[in-house]
């Protein structure tokens, strides 16, 4: 599971003579390992070296974790040590479970987390969050870039390939309709004025004794309030009821969204189209490699069977999610009108 040099590094870092290792299932891209010595435990994250940006993601996550932990000690595991040569990072271990539902208490803790990490002016050494748009128009460009990438993949199964391209066509048509007549201010530069986990949602959280701990900051950094809001209420793994959007819009960081409802609705819909395409990442070779790494499966045939099952599942989820978008946009539209 781990080579001798990583084990030696762990013993030196933790100041212990012996350790026990146990894989933690559930990671989609990287391998999680519980490290135990005596009655103490830690969490080791092993990054997939086949990913072209593995070291960047690893360092970005650790630096962001340090920044967050300073301002929000109860809402994220403490970062302990990083080893870039061996592609592993060490954190405090949180004995908990996956968050199953975005209940009121969980959402309130998410709001508090966001407020706490944005109490002070963000450090300049932090990176810009992944896919953070510099203009409103870039919300559409992000969709376009993802579409182009997915349109070039080769799928051996004919039916799966046909369904895949049909889905992409539906998304592109909706995007073109949304962006056919963008206002001039959509080209105006946006301020990246907030700190964000980027992939902010309860799919990247642990629940322990009614407390929510946010994790996985590989894509985190300086971001725009538009993206934080739209992503939080668009991520499909553990959907957040839009009635909670009012609580977010009360925060000063989201004032512009409340004052520009037409822009907010369009950004929200474009973000949901982006999430449709994120669901189809299972068709990308580099994502498949990360999945295989995180599954820790050595049998090739079993790997391929798991990959195809994941592709079929994600394609269905994508279609269902796409069908739900109009209702969600209408719902947010009503909430924004009621705020006036």
Secondary structure, DSSP 4 states (H G I P E B T S, - for coil): ---HHHHHHHHHHHT-S--EEEEETT-SSSEEEEEEETTEEEEEEE--TTSTTHHHHHHHHHHHHHHHHHH-TTSSPPEEEEETTTTEEEEE----EE-----HHHHHHHHHHHHHHTSSPPPTTSPBPTT--SBTTHHHHHHHHHHHHHHT---SSHHHHHHHHHHHHHHHHHHHHHTTT--GGGGSBPP--EEE-SS-SGGGEEEETTEEEE---TT-EEE-HHHHHHHHTT-STT---GGGHHHHHTSGGGHHHHH-HHHHHHHHHHHHHHHHHHHGGGGSHHHHHHHHHHHT---HHHHHHHHHHHHHHHHHHHHHHHHHHHHHHHHHHHHHHHH-
